[in-house]
Amino acid sequence: MPRPGQQAYRAKRKLANDAAASPNPSNHNGDDDEEGGNSGPFGQALPIADLPDDFDGEVLDGATYLAVANREASKLPFYKRVAPPRGATEEPASTNASAGPSSSARPKGRHPALPRESWEVTFAAHFTAYRDNLQRRWPPSPKLPYPPSYPPIPKAAEVTEWMGYINGYRQRGSKKWGDPDVSRWGGEGRRVDDHKAASGGDEEDEEEAQNNAVATPSEEDEVNGATDEQMAVDDEEAFMNAPPPPASTTPEYPDPNDPAEVERIRPREPLVCIVQFLDTHTILSVIKHLTRWMTDFVSRLPAERGAPSASPLPARWARWAFALLAVLDPHLSRDEISILRDFARACAAVASWRWRRALAHPGELPIIPVYMGFSPDEPAPQQADKDEAAEKTAALTRGETGNGDDEDAAPGWRLGARWKRIRDVRPRSETNPAPESAEAGHDEGAVDETLARAWIAAYAVVAGWAQWDLLDDFKRDFAKLARA
């Protein structure tokens, strides 16, 4: 008994063999077609006349028309090379001159706040390989025990509880939330504004500015009963706008003699014993919370205000974001991908905000010359080479160009140059410090650190879920920003 479809296949093969063995019905002379068009298993579908090479007569039937059309088509080139129009490769010199000084062309090249294109390719390969390797072993089996001293993991929709869980809890009446490190309370149990009043400082604290960006309810709102409704609309608004307790209240810090209390309310890192219990819905909810916190910070605190050390994306938030993205399911729905895209755009907004903040404080963007060789152990150059290298470095530091080409132009501020400089001047005999230590040049609120965290988190979304169109959006948005 033949298998399903086998009998039909045999009949089709027999017809093909018969058609190949029979003479060509479309050839008027009964000869094989020299063009090879009739060598198929089913022969020629339409008749084609066999015309001489010098045929120049009138086409009277369809077979002659097809023969003439095939002969003319065979004379056409397989591809055609055309030089690009003149306007597509170079602009007339009179265009910018007639436009006036207000429409001067922007500087060529990539914006310095963006990562290098080579890094984009390298990071994408590394992140996808890291995630694939982790997914094969995730979740761990058996699961690690959840520490009993930790507070319970908040529910997915509890914005305030997640803020306290990540940043660290503190007491406010009967509740504990917030981070003592970034709260409005000083390390001595005093309020920051009391400390500033005693010291005479009038610079507004970054967290104070963030919490007070929205005006407190007026007396008219209280009379109309709008205060309670406003506080109930959003838990995060209540968290950001709630007034501090009276000065006579006991300092909102745990008892240092109670290790269990200190352990319970301290900030949390994205450890395996925690992340292993988070499903896709919870991970996306936490990422949505991070997006909301970053967007809220950037919108409430203008780039020109306050001290330049503020960071809308602290290192702890970045570690949480990277850990959650590394274990997130690579196959998501359209709505879930939209959450990740919003997060990537929020990270780009943080990078843009930090760059504009740095432009308002010019001292944050120094031009740091770095070692351009491959290794400090290379053979010592001649004195003339040393003088030439020193002169070139000094010229680049002064902002001078080389021979006028774009490739030799002064690089200006470069992302990561400060780290590379600190690394290169360190003796090889010394032990490398921890990556996020002051010895390694780490400053959490600096431009390099904030941009690096923002781009790593944003490009993890781009590479992990193939959202490559976001790169064009980032490049277009940063092309509108001024340069150092």
N, C-alpha and C positions, 0 to 999 in steps of 0.2 A: 504494500500500500504506500503510495508516494506521500511525502510530507506535504503540509499545506503550502501551496504556491509552487511546488516543484513541477507539477504537470504544466502549468502555464509557462514556467521558465523554459521547459524543454520545447514547447511549441514555439516560443519566441526565438529560441536559438536555432531551430530548424528553419524558420522563415528567414533569419539572417543569413544562414549558410546558403539557402537556395537563391537569395537575392545576390549574394556575392558571386555565385557560380554562373548565374544567367547573364547573357549579354546586356549591355546598357540600353534600356529602352529609350532614353532621352537623347541618345547620340544618333543622328540621322544616318551616319555612315556605318554604324555598328562597331566603331573602334572605341578603345578605352579613352577616357578623358585624360589628357596630358596634365590638366591642372590638379588632378588628385582629388577633386571635389566629389567624385562618385565612388570613392574607395570605402565609404561608410557601410555599415552592416545592412542598411535598408535601401541603398542606392540613392539616385538623384530623385528628388520629389517633383521637380519641374523640368521640362525639356529645355535643353540649351543647345543652340546651333553650333556647328563646328565651322567657323569662319576662317578664311585665310588671313595672314598677317596684314596684307595690304587692302583689306576690305574697306571700302569707302562708299558703299551703296546706301540705299534708303532702307530703313527698318520697316518691314512689312508685317512681322508677326512677333509674338511674345518670345519665342526661342531666340530669334535674332537679337531682340532687345536685351535679353539677359546676357548673351554672349558679348555684345558691345559694352554693356555696363561692367561686366567682370574685367574686360580688357582695360577699360579706362581706370577702374579702381586699382588694378595691379600696378599702375604707373604712379600712384600717389605715394608720398613718403610715409613711413611708419610713424614718425614724429616730426615735429617742426620746431625749430629753435628761433625764437624772436627776441631781439634785444629789448630790455625794458624801456619804457618811455623816459624821456629826459627829465621830466618833472618828478618821477618817482625815485630818482637816485640823487639828485642834487637840486637845491633851491637857488633861484637867481639871487645874486647878491643884493639886488635893489629891493627885494621884498622887505627885509628887516629895516633897511635904511628909510624906506618910505613910510613904514608903520609908526615910526617915532620911538622915543626912548621908553615909553610906558609899556610897549609890547616886546621888550627884549626877550630873546630866546632863553629858555631855561637851560641850566647846565646839562650837558650830555652825561650819559652813564647812569648807573644804578644808584638809588638813594642810599646814603651811608647807613641809615637806620635799618635797612633791609638786610637780611643775611645774604651771603654770597650764593650765586647760582650753583656752584659746585657743592656747597653745603646742603642745598635743597635735595640734590640727587643722593648724596651720601647719607643724609639723615633718613630719607625715605627708605633706602635699602636696609639700613640698620634697624629702624623701628619695626618695619614689617617682619624682618627676620627674628627680632626679639619677641614680638607678639606671637608669631607662629610657634616659636619654641616654647613660650610660656603657655599657650593654649593647649599644647599637647600634654601638659602636666597640671592643668587647672580644671577644677579645684583640687587641692591636695587630698590625697587619700591615704590614711584617714585624715580628717580635718584636725587642725590644731585646736586645742582647748581655748575657749575665750577666757581671758583673765577675770577672776571673780572680783578683783578690785576695780575694774573698769565699770563705768556707768552703762546701762543698756543702750544698744544701738537705737537711735531715734527712728521713727517711722519716716517713710519716703517724703511725705508732704510737710513735715514739721521743719519749717525754715529756721525758726529761732533755735530749736533744739540742735539742729545740725551746726548752726553757727557756734553754739556753746560747745558741742562735742569736738569740733575741729579746733577752735581757737582756745578753748578752756573755759570752764564755768566760773562764775563768781556769784555771790549772794546779792539779792535785792529783795529785802523783806523775807519772804518764805521761799523764793525761787533762787536758783543759782544759774547764772548764764554770763556770757561775756568773757573776755580775756583780760586778766590783770595787767598783762604787759602792754595792752593798747587801750585800756580803760581810762576814765577820767580821774583815776585815783593814783596818787603817787606811791612810791615804794615804801614810804614811811607811814602809810595809813592816812595821809592827808590828800585832799583834793588837789589836782594839778593847778587849778586857778588860784587856790590858796597859796600854793608854793610860788606861783608866778607873782602874786601880789606881794609876798614877802621879799622876793628877789628883785622886784621892780621891772621884770620883763613883761612886755606887752605883745609879744608875738603869739598869735593864736596857735594852739596845739592842733596837729593834723586831725586827730580823732575828735577833738572838740569842734573843729570846723565841719567835720563830716556829720556829727550828731546834731549840730545847730544850723545846718544848711537850710532845713525846713523850719519856718517860723513856728513858735509855740502858739497854742490857741489863745485868742484874745478873750477879753471879758465878755464881749457880746456873744462869742461862740459858746462860752460856758453858760451864759444865761439861756441861750436857746437850746441847751442840751446837746450841742454838737460834739462836745469833747469826747464823751463816752462812745459815740458812734464812730468818730474818726479813729479812736484807738482800737476799736473792734474790727475795723475794716481789714487791717493787715497786721499780722503779728510782727512783721519786720519793721513796719512803721512805728509800732509801739516800742519795739526794742531800740530804734534809733532816736526816738523823740522823747522817751520817758525822762523826767527830770531826775537828777541825782538825789539820794536820800539826804536828810538833814546832817549837819556837821557833827551833831552829837551822837549819831548812830555809831555803833561799833564798826571798826574798819572791816570792809568786805573782803577779808582774806582768811584763808583757813588757818586753823591753829597749827603753828609749826611743830608743836609737840604731838600732833596726831598724824602720823604718816599715812594712815588709811584715807583720811580726808584730803590730804595733799595729793595723793595718788588719784583720787576719784575725780577731782576737778581740774587737773592739769590738762594742757593741750594734748591732742592725739595725733600720732603719725599714722599713715596708711599701711599698717602692718598686715602681714598675711593673716594673722589670727582675727583681724577685723574684716578685711576686704573679702575673704572667702565666704562670708555670710551674706554678701550683697548680691542681689539678682539684677537682671538688666533694667528693670523698672526703677529700682532704688538707685543704681548707678546713674542713670539718666536724670533722675530727680536731683541728685547731688550736683551733677554737672550744671543743671539748670539753676540751682541755687548759687553756684559759683559765678555763673554768667550774670545773675541778678546783682550779686554783691559788687562785682567789678564795674558793671554798667552804672550802678547807683553811685559808686565812689567817683567815677570819672565825671558824671553829670553834675554832682553836687560840689565838687572841689575844682574850680578852674585851674588851668595849668599855670597861670601866672601868680596864684596865691600861695602863701605859706612857705615853709622851708622846702628846699629841693629834695629832701630825703624821703618824701612820702612815696609809698608803693601801693598802687591799687591791686597788685598781684603779689602778695607776700610769698616767701619761699615755701611756707607750709602749704598754702593753697596750690601752688604749682606742683608740689610733690603729690598731693592728693589727686589733682587732675591727671597727671601722668600715670599714676598707678591705676586709676579707674579706667582710663582709656586703654591701658595695656591689657586689661582682663575683660574689656567689654566685647560683646559678641560682634564679630566682623560683618554679620549679615543682619541689617536693620531695615525697618520699614521707612517709608518716605517721611513720615512725621518724626520718627526718631532721628533720622539723618538731619532733619531741620533743626533739632535741638543742638546737635554737634556743630552745625554751621553757625548758629547764633553764638555758640561758645567761641569758635574760632574768630568770628568777627569781633567779639568782645575783647579777646586777647590782642587783636590788631589795634583796637581802639585804645587799649592800655599802652601799647607801644607808641602810638601816635601821641597820646597824652604825655607820656614821659619824655618824648623828644621835644615837644613844644615847651614842656617845663624846663628842659635843659637849655633851650634857646633863650629862655627868660633869665637864666643864670649862666652866662658865658663861661665861667670858670669850670663848668662841668664837662666841657668838650675840649680838652687839651689835645694838641697834636703831639703824639708820642712816637718818636722814631723807634723802630724795632729792628732786630737783627735779621738781615735778609738772606743769610746763608742757610745751609742745611744743618750744620752741626758746629758747635764751638770747637770741636777737635780737629777741624780742617787745618792743613798746613798754613803757617803764618804767611800772610801776604807781604809783598815788598812794600817799602815805605811809600813809594809813589801811589800804589794801590790804596794804602791806608789814607793818604791825603785826599785822594779822589773820592773815596767813600765818605770821609768825614765832610768834605765840601758838599757832596750831594745830599747827605743827611741834613746838614745845616740849611741848604737851600730849600729842601722840602719842608723843614720846620718853619722857615720864614714865609712859606707859602709861594715860593717861586716855582716856575715850571722848568722842564728840561729843555728839549729842543723844539717845543711848540706843539708836539703831538699830544693827543688825548691820553695815550698810554703813559706818557712821561709827566703828566700833570701832577701837581701836588695832591696827595691823597686826602689831606685834611684829617678829620677825626675818623677813626676806624674802629668798628665794633671788635672788642677783644684785644686791642693793641696794648691796653694797660696790663692785662693778665699775661700776655706774651712777654712784655718787657720785664715784669717781675720774675717770671720763670727763667728767662734767659740770663739775667744778671745773678741768679742764685748759683753759688758754687756747686759743682757736680757732686762734691763729697757730702753735702748736706742732705738730710732726709726730706723728701717732698712733704710739705704740710698737707693737712686735710683740705679738700677742694673748697669748702665753704668757711674757711678760717680767715682771720685777718692776716696771717702770715702769707697766705696765697693771694692776697690782694682783694679779698671778698668784702664787699660792702652792699648789704641787702638793698638799700635804697638807691644805689648808683645807677647810672644810665646803662652800663654794660649788663649788669645783673638783671635789671628789669626787662630790658629788651630780650635778653637770652631766654628768660623764663617765658615771656609772652610768645616768642617765636617757636620755642620747643613745643609748647602746648598747642599752638595753632597748627603747626605743621604736622603734629601727630594726627590731627583730624584729617588734614589734607592727604597724607600718605596712607593712613589706616583705612580710609573709606573712599579713596579715589575722588576727592573733591578738588581736582586740580584747577578748576575755574576760579577758585578763591585766590590763587596766586596772582592772576591778572587783576582781581579786585584790589589786592594789597598793593600791587605795584602802581596801579592807577591812583589810589588814594594817597600814597606817599609821594607821588610825583607832584602833588599840589602843595606839599610842605616845603618850607624854606630849608636851606642847608646851612651847615655850620660855617 
